[in-house]
Structure formats: C-alpha cells, structure tokens
Amino acid sequence: MSWTDGPMTALHLHTPRGGQVAARVFEPPVDVQSTLQVVIGPAMGVAQRYYADFAAWLAGRGMRVLTFDYRGQADSLALLPGRRVRHVDATLHDWRADYEAVTLHLHALAPGLPLRLIGHSLGAQLPGLFDRTDHIAGLLAVAAGSGYWRQNAPQLRSRALLMWHGLVPVLTPLFGYFPGKRLGAVGDLPAGVIRQWRRWCLHPDYSGAEGPAARSRYAAVRFPIHALSITDDEMMTLPGTQSLLALYAQAPQAIERVAPADHGLARIGHLGWFHRRHRADLWPHALQALHSLPQRVAQAPA
C-alpha cells in the first residue's frame, strides 16, 4: 500500500448500539487546501484496506477521504475482544448506522465543505436507509444495484439459489456466522447480517423488503446520484442498477454504462474498479464523475 500523497490518520469510532468501527482519514498534502470531503462506503465483505490506494489518490487531488470497516469486519473486528465473527451481534441496520456515523464524523470536521459518498455495491444501497441525509451532497454509485437474485447475471442465478436456500440456512447456524472465506464467497459475515441480506436478495424490492418505512426513507433522499454500471459486472446487472435507483425515487439520478473496452481493458468486473492497476484509466473517470455530480436539490422546510 502507498499513502504517500498525504498524511493518513487511523480512527476508532463508537457508533450506535455498541458499534466499534475502525476508520482511516486520508488528508491532502500539507500545501493543498481541501475542497471536498468523501466517504467511501465498502461493498459487502470488502475491507477498507482495498480502497486505501484510491483514497490516497483522491486525497492527493484536494480531498479529505474517509474509509472504514463495518462493525465485525476486518480492522473493526480487530477492535473486539476475541476477534471472532461469531460473537458479533450485527445486522444490516447496524452497518447502516456505522456508515451514517462516519459520514457525520467527517462532516463535523469541516461543515462548510461538500461531503459526497462513493458507494461500492452495498455502499450505495445503505445510504437510502440513513436517518438523515441533509449533510450529504451526492453519491457516486460504483457497481451498485439491487441484489435480488432474479436480477443477478444469468450465470450466477443458480449459484445464488444454492447460496440462499442451501449454504446460508445450513452453515450459518452450524458456525454461528457465515463462513464465506472458506467458500470464496463475500467473506465471513455476522449471522444477523447474512440472514437479513438473504431476505433482501430473495425479495423483488431488495432492501425495500424492510417495509413502508424503509421505502419512505429512500424516497426522501434528495442528494444527486450518478451510477457507474459496468457491462461485465458479474453481480450487478443494468436492471439491478435501475431497480436500486428506483428506490431513490425523488433523487436526481443518472446511470452511465461503462464497458472495459471504453478504457482499453479486457475486464473490470464487480470488484475491479478500485484496484491500483486502474490508477491511470478508471480512477480519473471516477474523479470526473464525482466532480460532475449536480448540486443537491434544496428541500422545502418541514
């Protein structure tokens, strides 16, 4: 890893319902004034260290950038006694609270600066469930969409059914968590997280499965969203991205299709965008999209 573009500070944040969250803040070089604050919301089972080079690269271009691990994951798991995923009491609602808490922490550092999110997969799904979003100026959604199994890429649907009707119901009670690392699938996840995610992925409305209150929160979002939909994403199809953005019914939004060939690449996939090998091709594309997000639509007073 290289964080030479500017200083990096490691944080330990306390989040709602006893959450312990490890975060890192990447600052611009000392001679560069910050013009924007960014939180990178990680994908399911992806550690913040994967985004470190990208975060440092953004910081070198005048942004203060925060990365984090959801409670019970990677560096956040290391904060807990025993460091065992099976002992982590967490749901996707808790991860939403972790994510919201880190955005509020970063916003408090410089309330006058715009704060935008870069949400990778799950990181673009959870902001619609935040209690408040008035401090968020926009969302760049990368490889994000609904996880509803019928909207997975065709080659994944049979594996998804095996996952949701076989592996998760059998292995989660057996191990006390979902042992994804052993299976090469999404990583080790707390039991509460995987059970809730299973319910979402088997429901046509995905996170809208949480009911009218959840759908109302999505519909209340007014920050603009720009979604980068990747043509060879093996997880998130274009219909899946369209379904997710349909939940954000009142938010200004646009979907941009990105093919590997657009950048002279053979493959990007679901996880490839943030890899350091794409510093010269995909990262400038993301930077331009981030800066191109329109101004947030003003909301009428309640």
C-alpha positions as CSV (number, residue, x, y, z in Angstrom):
1,M,0.0,0.0,0.0
2,S,1.1,3.5,-0.7
3,W,-0.2,6.5,1.2
4,T,2.5,9.0,0.1
5,D,0.1,11.6,-1.4
6,G,-0.7,13.0,2.1
7,P,-1.0,12.1,5.8
8,M,-3.3,9.3,6.9
9,T,-4.8,9.1,10.4
10,A,-6.3,5.9,11.9
11,L,-9.5,6.3,14.0
12,H,-11.6,4.3,16.4
13,L,-15.2,5.4,16.3
14,H,-18.0,4.4,18.6
15,T,-21.3,4.0,16.7
16,P,-24.9,3.3,17.8
17,R,-25.8,0.1,19.7
18,G,-22.3,-0.5,20.8
19,G,-20.6,-0.4,17.5
20,Q,-16.8,-0.3,17.2
21,V,-15.6,1.0,13.9
22,A,-12.1,1.3,12.6
23,A,-11.7,4.2,10.1
24,R,-8.9,6.0,8.2
25,V,-8.8,9.6,7.1
26,F,-6.6,10.5,4.2
27,E,-5.7,14.2,4.0
28,P,-4.4,16.2,1.1
29,P,-0.8,17.1,1.1
30,V,0.0,20.0,3.5
31,D,0.3,22.5,0.7
32,V,-3.0,21.6,-0.8
33,Q,-6.3,23.0,0.5
34,S,-9.2,20.5,0.8
35,T,-12.1,21.4,-1.4
36,L,-14.3,18.3,-0.9
37,Q,-14.9,15.6,1.7
38,V,-15.5,12.0,0.6
39,V,-16.6,8.8,2.4
40,I,-16.0,5.5,0.6
41,G,-18.8,3.0,1.5
42,P,-17.4,-0.5,1.1
43,A,-19.0,-3.4,-0.7
44,M,-20.2,-6.5,1.3
45,G,-17.2,-8.4,2.6
46,V,-14.6,-5.9,1.2
47,A,-12.1,-4.4,3.7
48,Q,-11.3,-0.7,3.8
49,R,-7.7,-1.6,3.0
50,Y,-8.7,-2.4,-0.5
51,Y,-9.7,1.2,-1.1
52,A,-6.6,2.7,0.5
53,D,-4.7,3.5,-2.7
54,F,-7.7,5.0,-4.3
55,A,-8.4,7.1,-1.2
56,A,-4.8,8.4,-1.1
57,W,-5.0,9.2,-4.8
58,L,-8.2,11.3,-4.2
59,A,-6.6,13.0,-1.2
60,G,-3.7,14.0,-3.5
61,R,-6.2,15.8,-5.6
62,G,-7.5,18.0,-2.8
63,M,-10.0,15.9,-0.9
64,R,-10.3,14.6,2.6
65,V,-11.3,11.0,2.3
66,L,-12.6,8.6,5.0
67,T,-12.6,4.8,4.6
68,F,-14.0,2.4,7.2
69,D,-14.9,-1.2,8.0
70,Y,-18.4,-2.1,9.2
71,R,-18.5,-3.5,12.7
72,G,-17.3,-7.1,12.9
73,Q,-15.3,-6.7,9.7
74,A,-11.5,-6.5,9.1
75,D,-9.9,-3.8,11.2
76,S,-13.2,-3.2,13.1
77,L,-13.2,-6.9,14.1
78,A,-9.7,-6.5,15.5
79,L,-11.1,-3.9,18.0
80,L,-13.2,-6.6,19.6
81,P,-12.2,-9.0,22.4
82,G,-11.7,-12.4,20.9
83,R,-11.8,-11.1,17.3
84,R,-14.4,-13.7,16.4
85,V,-17.2,-13.0,13.8
86,R,-19.5,-15.5,15.5
87,H,-19.5,-13.2,18.6
88,V,-20.5,-10.1,16.6
89,D,-24.1,-9.0,17.1
90,A,-24.9,-7.0,14.0
91,T,-27.5,-6.6,11.3
92,L,-27.5,-4.5,8.1
93,H,-29.3,-1.9,10.2
94,D,-26.2,-1.7,12.4
95,W,-24.0,-1.4,9.4
96,R,-26.2,1.4,8.1
97,A,-25.7,3.1,11.5
98,D,-22.0,2.7,11.3
99,Y,-21.9,4.2,7.8
100,E,-24.1,7.1,8.8
101,A,-22.0,7.8,11.9
102,V,-18.8,8.0,9.9
103,T,-20.4,10.5,7.4
104,L,-21.5,12.6,10.4
105,H,-18.0,12.4,11.9
106,L,-16.4,13.6,8.6
107,H,-19.0,16.3,8.1
108,A,-18.2,17.7,11.6
109,L,-14.6,18.1,10.7
110,A,-15.4,20.8,8.1
111,P,-19.2,21.5,7.9
112,G,-18.6,24.1,5.2
113,L,-17.2,21.6,2.7
114,P,-19.4,19.5,0.5
115,L,-19.5,15.8,1.5
116,R,-20.0,13.2,-1.2
117,L,-20.2,9.4,-1.0
118,I,-18.6,6.9,-3.2
119,G,-20.6,3.8,-2.6
120,H,-19.3,0.5,-3.9
121,S,-22.2,-2.1,-4.2
122,L,-23.6,-2.2,-0.6
123,G,-22.0,1.2,-0.1
124,A,-24.6,2.7,-2.5
125,Q,-27.5,0.7,-1.1
126,L,-27.3,1.6,2.6
127,P,-27.4,5.5,2.4
128,G,-31.1,5.3,1.4
129,L,-31.8,4.0,4.9
130,F,-29.9,6.7,6.8
131,D,-31.9,8.6,9.5
132,R,-30.7,11.9,8.0
133,T,-29.0,12.8,4.7
134,D,-29.1,16.6,4.8
135,H,-25.3,16.7,5.2
136,I,-24.7,14.6,2.0
137,A,-24.1,16.4,-1.2
138,G,-24.2,13.5,-3.6
139,L,-23.5,9.8,-4.2
140,L,-21.3,8.2,-6.9
141,A,-22.5,4.6,-7.0
142,V,-20.0,2.1,-8.4
143,A,-21.0,-1.4,-9.4
144,A,-24.2,-1.0,-7.4
145,G,-27.7,-2.3,-7.8
146,S,-30.3,-4.5,-6.3
147,G,-29.1,-7.9,-5.1
148,Y,-32.5,-9.5,-5.9
149,W,-31.4,-13.0,-7.2
150,R,-33.5,-12.8,-10.4
151,Q,-31.6,-9.6,-11.4
152,N,-28.2,-11.3,-10.9
153,A,-26.3,-12.0,-14.1
154,P,-27.8,-15.2,-15.7
155,Q,-24.7,-17.3,-15.0
156,L,-25.0,-16.5,-11.2
157,R,-28.6,-17.3,-10.6
158,S,-28.3,-21.0,-9.9
159,R,-25.4,-20.3,-7.5
160,A,-27.5,-17.6,-5.8
161,L,-30.3,-20.0,-5.2
162,L,-27.8,-22.5,-3.8
163,M,-26.4,-19.8,-1.5
164,W,-29.8,-18.5,-0.2
165,H,-31.6,-21.9,0.1
166,G,-28.7,-24.2,0.9
167,L,-25.4,-22.7,2.2
168,V,-26.7,-19.9,4.3
169,P,-29.5,-21.7,6.1
170,V,-27.3,-24.7,6.8
171,L,-23.9,-23.2,7.6
172,T,-24.9,-20.1,9.5
173,P,-26.4,-21.9,12.5
174,L,-23.7,-24.5,12.3
175,F,-20.8,-22.0,12.6
176,G,-22.6,-19.1,14.3
177,Y,-21.7,-16.9,11.4
178,F,-21.5,-17.3,7.6
179,P,-18.0,-18.7,6.8
180,G,-17.7,-17.1,3.4
181,K,-13.9,-17.1,3.3
182,R,-13.8,-20.9,3.3
183,L,-16.2,-20.8,0.3
184,G,-14.6,-18.0,-1.6
185,A,-17.9,-16.0,-1.3
186,V,-18.3,-12.5,0.2
187,G,-16.1,-13.2,3.3
188,D,-17.1,-14.1,6.8
189,L,-20.3,-12.3,7.8
190,P,-22.2,-12.0,11.1
191,A,-25.2,-14.1,11.4
192,G,-27.6,-11.2,11.7
193,V,-26.1,-9.6,8.6
194,I,-26.3,-12.6,6.3
195,R,-29.8,-13.5,7.4
196,Q,-31.1,-10.1,6.7
197,W,-29.2,-9.9,3.4
198,R,-30.7,-13.3,2.4
199,R,-34.2,-11.8,3.0
200,W,-33.4,-8.8,0.8
201,C,-31.9,-10.9,-2.0
202,L,-35.0,-13.1,-2.1
203,H,-37.4,-10.2,-2.3
204,P,-38.2,-8.3,-5.6
205,D,-37.9,-5.0,-3.7
206,Y,-34.5,-5.9,-2.2
207,S,-33.9,-3.5,0.7
208,G,-37.5,-2.4,0.2
209,A,-38.3,-5.7,1.9
210,E,-37.9,-3.8,5.2
211,G,-41.3,-2.3,4.5
212,P,-43.0,1.1,4.1
213,A,-40.7,2.9,6.5
214,A,-37.6,1.9,4.5
215,R,-39.2,2.8,1.2
216,S,-40.1,6.1,2.6
217,R,-36.5,6.8,3.7
218,Y,-35.3,6.0,0.2
219,A,-38.0,8.3,-1.3
220,A,-37.0,11.1,1.0
221,V,-33.4,11.3,-0.4
222,R,-32.7,14.4,-2.4
223,F,-28.9,14.2,-3.0
224,P,-28.0,13.5,-6.6
225,I,-26.8,10.1,-7.7
226,H,-24.5,9.1,-10.6
227,A,-24.3,5.3,-11.1
228,L,-21.4,3.7,-12.9
229,S,-22.9,0.5,-14.3
230,I,-20.2,-1.9,-15.5
231,T,-21.1,-4.0,-18.5
232,D,-19.1,-7.1,-17.3
233,D,-20.2,-6.8,-13.7
234,E,-20.9,-10.4,-12.7
235,M,-23.1,-9.3,-9.8
236,M,-25.0,-6.2,-10.7
237,T,-26.8,-6.0,-14.0
238,L,-28.3,-2.9,-15.6
239,P,-31.8,-4.0,-14.4
240,G,-30.4,-4.3,-10.9
241,T,-29.0,-0.8,-11.0
242,Q,-32.3,0.5,-12.3
243,S,-34.2,-1.2,-9.5
244,L,-31.9,0.3,-6.9
245,L,-32.2,3.8,-8.3
246,A,-36.0,3.3,-8.4
247,L,-36.0,3.1,-4.6
248,Y,-34.3,6.6,-4.6
249,A,-37.4,7.8,-6.4
250,Q,-37.1,11.6,-5.7
251,A,-33.3,11.9,-6.1
252,P,-31.8,13.4,-9.3
253,Q,-30.1,10.5,-10.9
254,A,-28.2,9.2,-13.9
255,I,-26.9,5.8,-15.0
256,E,-23.7,5.7,-17.0
257,R,-22.8,2.4,-18.7
258,V,-19.0,1.6,-18.7
259,A,-17.5,-1.1,-20.8
260,P,-14.0,-2.4,-20.2
261,A,-13.2,-1.7,-23.9
262,D,-14.0,2.0,-23.3
263,H,-10.7,2.2,-21.4
264,G,-8.8,-0.4,-23.4
265,L,-9.3,-3.0,-20.8
266,A,-10.2,-6.7,-21.0
267,R,-12.1,-6.8,-17.8
268,I,-13.4,-4.6,-14.9
269,G,-16.0,-6.8,-13.1
270,H,-17.7,-6.2,-9.8
271,L,-14.6,-5.6,-7.8
272,G,-12.1,-4.3,-10.2
273,W,-12.7,-0.5,-10.3
274,F,-10.7,0.3,-7.2
275,H,-7.7,-1.8,-7.8
276,R,-4.4,0.1,-8.1
277,R,-3.8,-1.1,-11.6
278,H,-6.6,1.2,-12.7
279,R,-5.0,4.4,-11.4
280,A,-4.4,5.7,-14.9
281,D,-7.7,4.7,-16.6
282,L,-10.7,4.1,-14.3
283,W,-9.7,6.4,-11.4
284,P,-9.7,9.6,-13.4
285,H,-13.1,8.6,-14.8
286,A,-14.5,8.3,-11.2
287,L,-12.9,11.6,-10.3
288,Q,-14.6,13.4,-13.2
289,A,-18.0,11.7,-12.3
290,L,-17.6,12.7,-8.7
291,H,-16.9,16.4,-9.6
292,S,-19.8,16.3,-12.2
293,L,-22.5,15.5,-9.6
294,P,-25.0,18.3,-9.7
295,Q,-25.8,20.5,-6.8
296,R,-28.1,18.9,-4.2
297,V,-31.7,19.8,-4.7
298,A,-33.0,22.1,-1.9
299,Q,-35.6,20.6,0.3
300,A,-38.6,22.6,1.4
301,P,-38.8,23.1,5.2
302,A,-40.8,20.5,7.1
